[in-house]
Amino acid sequence: MENRKMEIQTNRLDRGFYQYQDEFEEAALRVLRSGWYIMGKELKSFEEEFAAYIGARYCVGLGNGLDALWLAFRILGIGKGDEVIVQGNTYIASVMGITINGATPVFVEPDEYFNIDASRIEEKITERTKAVLVVHLYGQASRMDEITDICKKHNLRLVEDCAQSHGSKFKGRTTGTFGDIGCFSFYPSKNIGAFGDGGAIVTDDEEIAKKMRIYRNYGSEKRYYNMVVGTNSRLDEIQAALLSVRLKHAAELNEEKKRIAAEYDKRLNNPQIELPKVREGSDHIYHQYVIRCKRRDELISYLKENGISTIIHYPIPPHLAQAYEYLGHKKGDYPVTEACANEVLSIPMFNGMLKEELDYTIDVLNAFV
Ligand SMILES: *Cc1c(COP(=O)(O)O)cnc(C)c1O
């Protein structure tokens, strides 16, 4: 292997640009030349296209995924004194979406698919529980049949963090359509990524969509008539136009990642490496391809020596983050979540990954002793 060392990054965003370079450049120039940069026709058509793609009635474009999350809870009236159930092994933004509103996150351990363990939700429900936030982590849908039943039974709101699951399905239904609100990020590395920040919510509820449009624009429907204390969170015209290009190719982009995942599944054969499992009925879109390894940190150094960079999603679970010291959790409180933080590793997985890069990565991983 020494004589064919390659440099491989976990993600290569430039490759995603060059795949549709002409279309992206045409879209960006169209907006630049139009003289209209915020809240115009590009946003309107992207919102319609994205709602149709997900299978929801409404889409409201926002500035980023975190805004989608905290505004979702704000609009549902969830705040101080309320509890929201969420998996322990998620990106910090999921939790901040809850706590920005003053609500308290109640953590549940993940299942073997890195999603919330549906069988452990009910034991965490109290008088104060108002909602469940499911995170379709790494691109795989959570166990939505059981989770929607629990929410109905206990009269809880259901919010979906779909920042990693654009187009991912559970039993034929697209993530983002199971709950009251589906929250999306278009951060550049996401499966449908912008060239800067972007986000959106989808919903079937006309009232929620209307409120979201008001909140994202300083709490006003009519200019200078401010009804609520909102925020400034708008998906700008250039990002919306570029996202329309990406969305047009969403199916082939997700298929490409699935093909890469299938190669890893088939050809990785190192007994020290545990491959990601796919839930029955779930259509995994592999935002990340996440392996587990007991000697994870040694594996990272070994891969680095061989030119392969990796990322840990995520090394510090939210309950142990300094920001959440005030919640009073300690190490050992969520052993399944903490084992994930110690063992998971995201290996190279991106649109435009070359066959020789994939072959090399597989060979190097299989040769780890
Ligand atoms: C990326 C991400 C977010 C936040 O999105 P931003 O656009 O970066 O604010 C939220 N939740 C999850 C699971 C994410 O991966």
The ligand as an SDF file (V2000), in Angstrom:
LIG
                    3D

 15 15  0  0  0  0  0  0  0  0999 V2000
  -26.5660   20.2140   10.7090 C   0  0  0  0  0  0  0  0  0  0  0  0
  -27.5150   19.8310   11.7730 C   0  0  0  0  0  0  0  0  0  0  0  0
  -28.3250   20.7650   12.4420 C   0  0  0  0  0  0  0  0  0  0  0  0
  -28.1630   22.2400   12.3140 C   0  0  0  0  0  0  0  0  0  0  0  0
  -28.1530   22.7800   11.0930 O   0  0  0  0  0  0  0  0  0  0  0  0
  -27.4410   24.1940   10.8060 P   0  0  0  0  0  0  0  0  0  0  0  0
  -27.9380   24.5520    9.4570 O   0  0  0  0  0  0  0  0  0  0  0  0
  -25.9750   23.9670   10.8710 O   0  0  0  0  0  0  0  0  0  0  0  0
  -27.9030   25.1410   11.8550 O   0  0  0  0  0  0  0  0  0  0  0  0
  -29.2720   20.2970   13.3240 C   0  0  0  0  0  0  0  0  0  0  0  0
  -29.4030   18.9880   13.5930 N   0  0  0  0  0  0  0  0  0  0  0  0
  -28.6200   18.0670   13.0290 C   0  0  0  0  0  0  0  0  0  0  0  0
  -28.8350   16.6250   13.3500 C   0  0  0  0  0  0  0  0  0  0  0  0
  -27.6390   18.4530   12.1070 C   0  0  0  0  0  0  0  0  0  0  0  0
  -26.8640   17.5160   11.5420 O   0  0  0  0  0  0  0  0  0  0  0  0
  1  2  1  0
  2  3  1  0
  2 14  2  0
  3  4  1  0
  3 10  2  0
  4  5  1  0
  5  6  1  0
  6  7  2  0
  6  8  1  0
  6  9  1  0
 10 11  1  0
 11 12  2  0
 12 13  1  0
 12 14  1  0
 14 15  1  0
M  END
$$$$
